[in-house]
């Protein structure tokens, strides 16, 4: 897909962050938009900004963990626009805590959004993309879909799952030669609200060191790790779609982690653990 002109893109989590940035940049390229988010006011705001670019935009409140709701949204999008060319499964949440202390409810909550939500979106829109004759599935994994770190088991599990799903799908689509492709996106630290809204178990103090509070950890995460803007991330993602990339890394941190994991597929774990000991907050 070399151009987004007169295409139709569906984006989850479009109320802020990367989702909003994708919507606005696609609108600049004359792409029509079906936007969704759990926060209706936020996604409506994105829609109003995108409409100023002269494209058709429909905003919908959506819980991506609700399979039937995602399927209904896909069907509604097809009815509203007559076709769908791109699905950006972008909505996501974060949770931090040790394996021993993170509740099953938190694992289920996070996987419901970060993995099942991506799978629901992929499955619901894939037939529509094939029907359009020219389509692309864009699934947002993470730097944590490339390597693991302590205190992030739920998030790591979900993002590794998204990567596995998307890479398998891409190979199937290559074999089918149906005009549809897929790309796995691996952002490093992006300046979004995901850290501020993350569920943070107090057991993270065992990982971070001392009596570090959840709020202190969020602030440190914002200060040290969130470096790339959503606008830059969206630019890199759309460039990757245009060149039909299998995997897109966003940020120097993502590139560094990818290199480290390739060179030291087992040894990187010792590096991460040692770094955590040296850089403990508190």
C-alpha positions in Angstrom: 0.0 0.0 0.0 2.0 3.0 -1.3 -0.7 5.6 -0.7 -3.5 6.1 1.9 -5.5 8.5 -0.4 -9.2 7.6 -0.3 -8.5 4.5 1.8 -10.5 3.7 5.0 -8.6 3.0 8.2 -10.0 1.7 11.5 -8.1 2.6 14.7 -8.6 1.4 18.2 -7.4 3.6 21.1 -7.7 6.7 18.9 -8.6 9.0 21.8 -5.0 9.9 22.6 -1.4 9.0 22.1 -0.3 7.0 19.1 -3.9 6.4 18.1 -4.7 10.1 17.8 -1.4 10.8 16.0 -2.1 8.0 13.5 -5.6 9.4 12.8 -4.4 12.9 12.2 -1.5 11.9 10.0 -3.8 9.6 7.9 -6.3 12.4 7.6 -3.5 14.6 6.2 -3.0 11.9 3.5 -6.8 12.0 2.7 -7.6 8.7 4.4 -11.1 8.3 5.8 -11.3 7.1 9.4 -13.3 4.9 11.7 -12.1 5.7 15.2 -12.8 4.0 18.5 -11.8 4.3 22.1 -13.1 3.4 25.6 -13.3 7.1 26.3 -16.0 8.6 24.0 -15.2 12.2 24.7 -11.5 11.7 23.8 -12.2 9.9 20.5 -14.8 12.5 19.6 -12.1 15.2 20.0 -9.8 13.3 17.8 -12.6 12.9 15.2 -13.2 16.7 15.2 -9.6 17.4 14.6 -9.4 14.9 11.8 -12.5 16.2 10.1 -10.8 19.5 9.6 -8.6 17.7 7.0 -11.7 17.1 4.8 -12.1 13.4 5.3 -15.1 11.3 6.6 -14.7 10.3 10.2 -16.9 8.2 12.5 -16.2 8.0 16.3 -17.3 5.1 18.4 -17.1 4.1 22.1 -15.5 0.7 22.2 -14.2 -1.8 24.7 -11.8 -3.9 22.7 -12.1 -6.7 25.2 -15.7 -7.2 24.2 -15.7 -9.6 21.2 -19.2 -8.9 20.1 -18.7 -5.2 20.4 -15.6 -5.3 18.2 -17.4 -7.4 15.6 -20.3 -5.0 15.6 -17.9 -2.1 15.1 -16.2 -3.8 12.2 -19.6 -4.4 10.5 -20.7 -0.8 11.2 -17.5 0.5 9.6 -18.1 -1.6 6.5 -21.7 -0.2 6.3 -20.6 3.4 6.9 -17.8 3.5 4.4 -18.4 0.7 2.0 -14.9 -0.7 2.5 -12.1 -1.0 5.0 -8.4 -1.1 4.0 -6.5 -0.8 7.3 -7.0 -1.9 10.9 -4.7 -0.5 13.5 -5.1 -2.5 16.7 -3.5 0.1 19.0 -5.6 0.1 22.2 -3.6 -1.1 25.2 -3.0 -0.9 28.9 -0.2 -1.6 31.3 0.3 -3.3 34.6 3.3 -3.9 36.8 3.9 -6.3 39.7 5.7 -9.5 40.5 4.3 -12.8 39.3 3.8 -14.0 42.8 1.8 -10.9 43.8 -0.1 -9.9 40.6 -3.7 -11.1 40.9 -5.3 -13.4 38.3 -7.9 -10.6 37.8 -5.1 -8.2 36.7 -3.7 -10.8 34.3 -7.1 -11.4 32.8 -7.9 -7.6 32.6 -4.6 -6.9 30.8 -4.7 -9.9 28.4 -8.3 -9.1 27.6 -7.3 -5.7 26.2 -3.7 -6.2 25.0 -4.0 -9.6 23.4 -7.7 -10.6 23.0 -8.6 -7.1 21.9 -5.9 -7.3 19.1 -7.1 -10.8 18.1 -10.7 -9.7 18.0 -9.9 -6.7 15.9 -7.7 -8.8 13.6 -10.3 -11.5 13.1 -13.3 -9.0 12.7 -11.6 -6.9 10.1 -9.5 -9.4 8.2 -12.4 -10.6 5.9 -13.3 -7.0 5.2 -9.7 -6.1 4.3 -9.5 -9.1 1.9 -12.8 -8.0 0.4 -11.4 -4.5 -0.3 -8.6 -6.1 -2.4 -5.9 -3.9 -0.8 -5.5 -4.1 3.0 -3.1 -4.1 6.0 -3.3 -5.3 9.6 -1.2 -3.2 11.9 -0.8 -4.6 15.4 0.9 -2.7 18.1 3.2 -4.9 20.2 6.0 -3.3 22.1 9.7 -3.2 22.9 8.5 -5.7 25.6 7.4 -8.0 22.9 11.1 -8.4 22.1 12.6 -8.9 25.6 11.3 -9.4 29.1 12.0 -7.6 32.3 11.2 -8.2 36.0 7.9 -6.8 37.2 6.2 -6.8 33.8 5.2 -10.4 33.2 1.6 -9.6 32.2 2.6 -6.9 29.8 5.4 -9.0 28.4 3.1 -11.9 27.9 0.6 -9.9 26.0 3.1 -8.2 23.8 5.0 -11.4 23.0 1.6 -12.8 22.1 0.7 -10.0 19.7 4.1 -10.4 18.0 3.6 -14.1 17.6 0.0 -13.6 16.2 1.1 -11.0 13.8 4.2 -12.8 12.5 2.1 -16.0 11.9 -0.6 -14.0 10.2 1.9 -12.2 7.9 3.3 -15.5 6.7 -0.2 -16.8 6.0 -1.0 -13.7 4.0 2.2 -14.0 2.0 1.1 -17.5 1.0 -2.4 -16.5 0.1 -1.3 -13.5 -2.0 -4.7 -11.9 -1.3 -3.7 -8.3 -1.4 -3.5 -8.0 2.4 -0.4 -7.8 4.6 0.4 -7.4 8.3 3.0 -5.6 10.4 4.1 -6.0 14.0 5.0 -2.7 15.6 7.5 -2.4 18.5 7.6 1.0 20.1 10.1 1.9 22.8 9.3 4.6 25.3 6.5 6.8 23.8 5.1 9.9 25.6 1.6 8.7 26.1 -0.7 8.3 29.1 -0.2 4.5 29.4 2.2 4.7 32.3 0.1 7.2 34.2 -3.0 5.0 33.9 -1.1 1.7 34.5 -2.1 -0.6 37.4 0.9 -0.7 39.7 1.1 -3.4 42.4 2.9 -2.5 45.5 5.1 -5.6 45.0 7.0 -3.5 42.4 8.9 -2.0 45.4 10.7 -5.4 45.5 11.9 -4.8 42.0 12.5 -1.1 42.2 14.1 -1.2 45.6 13.3 0.5 48.9 9.9 1.7 49.7 9.2 3.2 46.3 5.6 4.1 45.8 3.5 3.4 42.7 3.2 7.1 42.0 7.0 7.5 42.3 7.5 4.6 39.8 5.2 6.2 37.3 7.0 9.5 37.6 10.4 7.9 37.1 9.1 6.0 34.1 7.8 9.2 32.5 11.1 11.0 33.3 13.6 8.4 32.1 11.9 6.1 29.6 9.2 8.0 27.6 11.3 9.8 25.0 9.6 9.5 21.6 6.6 11.6 20.7 3.4 9.9 19.5 3.6 12.0 16.3 7.1 10.6 15.5 5.8 7.1 16.3 2.9 7.5 13.9 5.2 8.7 11.2 7.4 5.7 11.6 4.5 3.3 11.6 2.9 4.7 8.5 6.3 4.6 6.7 6.6 1.0 7.7 3.1 0.2 6.2 4.0 1.8 3.0 7.2 -0.3 2.6 5.3 -3.4 3.7 7.7 -4.0 6.6 7.3 -7.1 8.7 8.5 -5.5 11.9 8.8 -1.8 12.8 11.0 -0.6 15.6 10.3 2.8 17.0 13.0 4.7 18.9 16.7 4.2 19.6 15.8 2.2 22.7 13.8 -0.3 20.6 16.7 -0.7 18.2 19.1 -1.2 21.0 17.0 -3.8 22.7 16.4 -5.7 19.4 20.2 -5.8 18.9 20.9 -7.0 22.4 18.3 -9.7 22.3 19.6 -11.0 18.9 23.2 -11.1 20.1 22.4 -12.4 23.6 19.2 -14.3 23.4 19.7 -15.8 26.9 22.4 -13.5 28.3 20.3 -10.4 28.0 18.4 -11.5 31.1 21.5 -11.2 33.3 22.1 -7.7 31.8 18.6 -6.6 32.6 18.8 -7.9 36.2 22.1 -6.4 36.8 21.0 -3.0 35.4 17.9 -3.1 37.6 20.1 -3.6 40.7 22.4 -0.7 39.7 19.5 1.7 38.7 17.1 1.0 41.5 14.8 3.8 42.3 14.5 5.0 45.8 
